[in-house]
Amino acid sequence: MQDKHSKTEEATPKRLRDSKKKGQTAKSGDLNSAVSFLIFAIFLGVLGQHLFASSFEMIRATLRTDVYSLSPRLAGAILIQGVMRFFMIFMPFGVIAVFSGIVTNLAQVGFIFSVEPIKPDFKRLNPIEGFKNIFSSKAIFNLFKSILKLVVVSFITYKGLSRIIMQVVNAGQLGTEKLFPFFIGVVRGLSINIAALMIILGIIDFIFQKREFKKNLKMTKQEIKDEYKQMEGDPKIKSARQQRQREMSMQRMMSQVKTSDVIIANPTHIAIALRYRQGVDKAPVVTAKGVDYMAQKIKAKGAENKIPVIENKPLARTMYGKVEPGNFVPVELYQAVAEILALVYQMEKDKKGKI
């Protein structure tokens, strides 16, 4: 009971997917039956004529058989022929039932292929759980629904027959040819009215089943945390992995600093390392960037490789926000970067000239 009350969170998409894979979905069997019944009611005239004509032909063929000349072989052939005729008589009914069942199920839950529902589950044989289900909200709703269906069917039948009771009483005067179509029409009209109201009850049942399904799939906060850990990994492991990735990224960036031509500084908070090789690079490339501790590391690496450091606060701030390591300098910063590179090249010339 405590666990039931602690399930306050809506089911996650993963739980919904897992439930669907197991064949557990919200659907209404009553809606399937109502739709099938409506289709049968609509085609009752055609099906009734087919049933009447085929049954009459089958009976007539049977009565023509000469019972005195029967042999085991002939009796077997007659039996097989009778089974085939019986199958052909009721095949349209089966086709309509299968078609309506498939269409209604697809409309409710879509296409699902799962063998989980047919696997043996001994938990279903638990008498305690069975006793609980007898007094569950679902069982009470099903009882109320059954009583309501009985009342609806009885009321519609009574109202329908009360309007045509005199026609039914005088049906014997219609003649043999018109008697069968008359009763087919009466049954068809009643069936369509009953099926229409049954569909409304089926839709209500579907809404209830969907609400109950979502309610049963609710999760506790701990279950959501456990699921997140399974999908994303333990937070500690994930944090360690991210830390390792950052370290590897920093090592790669530091290895690129030694190929740089200049480091633009803020002067202490930001450091941007640039490289430009004529004939190789289409434009100046940012090889590394960092702030605070990382900026000090870049400048220290630059000092090891005798890379000049030029202080330019506005340019350093702008480049730190706009350019990532490995990317070219934006066009709007070409002139400012070109001036710094020209200054660096001039410093190198002066240094060589002194030597």
Residue pairs with C-beta under 8 A, 6 or more apart in sequence:
3 220
6 220
6 221
7 218
7 219
7 220
7 223
8 218
8 220
8 221
9 218
9 219
9 220
9 221
9 223
9 224
10 214
10 218
10 219
11 19
11 214
11 217
11 218
11 219
12 219
12 224
12 227
14 227
14 231
15 217
15 219
15 227
16 217
19 25
19 217
20 109
20 112
21 114
21 116
22 114
22 116
22 117
23 112
23 114
23 116
23 117
24 116
24 117
24 213
25 108
25 109
25 112
25 213
26 108
26 109
26 206
26 209
26 210
26 212
26 213
26 214
27 105
27 108
27 109
27 206
27 209
28 108
28 202
28 203
28 205
28 206
28 209
30 145
30 149
30 198
30 201
30 202
30 205
31 104
31 108
31 199
31 202
31 203
31 205
31 206
32 100
32 101
32 104
32 105
32 202
33 198
33 202
34 195
34 198
34 199
34 201
34 202
35 100
35 103
35 104
35 199
35 202
36 96
36 97
36 100
36 101
36 104
37 191
37 194
37 195
37 198
38 192
38 195
38 196
38 198
38 199
39 96
39 99
39 100
40 47
40 93
40 96
40 97
40 191
41 188
41 191
41 192
41 194
41 195
42 192
43 96
44 184
44 187
44 188
44 191
45 181
45 184
45 185
45 188
47 92
47 93
47 96
48 180
48 184
49 184
50 89
50 92
51 89
52 180
54 85
54 88
54 89
55 89
57 85
58 82
58 85
58 86
58 89
61 85
62 78
62 82
65 78
70 78
108 206
123 129
133 139
137 212
138 212
141 208
145 201
145 205
148 201
149 198
149 201
152 194
152 197
152 198
152 201
153 194
156 190
156 193
156 194
156 197
157 190
157 194
160 186
160 189
160 190
160 193
161 168
161 190
164 186
167 182
167 186
168 186
171 179
171 182
171 183
172 179
174 182
219 227
229 235
232 238
233 241
250 294
250 297
253 287
253 288
253 290
253 325
254 288
254 297
254 298
254 301
256 273
256 275
256 287
256 288
256 325
257 263
257 273
257 287
257 288
257 298
257 301
257 302
257 305
257 307
258 301
258 304
258 305
258 307
259 275
259 287
260 273
260 274
260 275
260 287
260 288
260 302
260 307
261 274
261 275
261 276
261 307
261 341
261 344
262 273
262 274
262 307
262 308
262 309
262 310
262 340
262 341
262 344
263 271
263 272
263 273
263 274
263 298
263 299
263 302
263 307
263 308
263 309
263 310
264 271
264 272
264 274
264 309
264 310
264 311
264 312
264 315
264 316
264 319
264 340
265 271
265 272
265 295
265 299
265 309
265 310
265 311
265 312
265 316
266 295
266 311
266 313
266 316
266 317
267 309
267 311
267 313
268 295
268 296
269 291
269 292
269 295
270 289
270 290
270 291
270 295
270 316
270 317
270 320
271 288
271 289
271 290
271 291
271 294
271 295
271 296
271 298
271 299
271 302
271 309
271 316
272 286
272 288
272 289
272 315
272 316
272 319
272 320
272 323
273 286
273 287
273 288
273 289
273 298
273 302
273 307
274 284
274 285
274 286
274 287
274 329
274 337
274 340
274 341
275 281
275 284
275 285
275 287
276 283
276 284
276 285
276 341
281 328
282 328
283 328
283 329
283 334
284 328
284 329
284 334
284 337
284 341
285 326
285 327
285 328
285 329
286 319
286 323
286 324
286 325
286 326
286 327
286 328
286 329
287 325
287 326
288 298
288 325
289 298
289 319
289 320
289 323
289 324
289 325
290 297
290 298
291 320
299 309
302 308
302 309
303 309
308 344
308 347
310 340
310 343
310 344
312 336
312 340
315 333
315 336
315 337
315 340
318 333
319 329
319 333
322 330
322 333
323 329
323 330
329 337
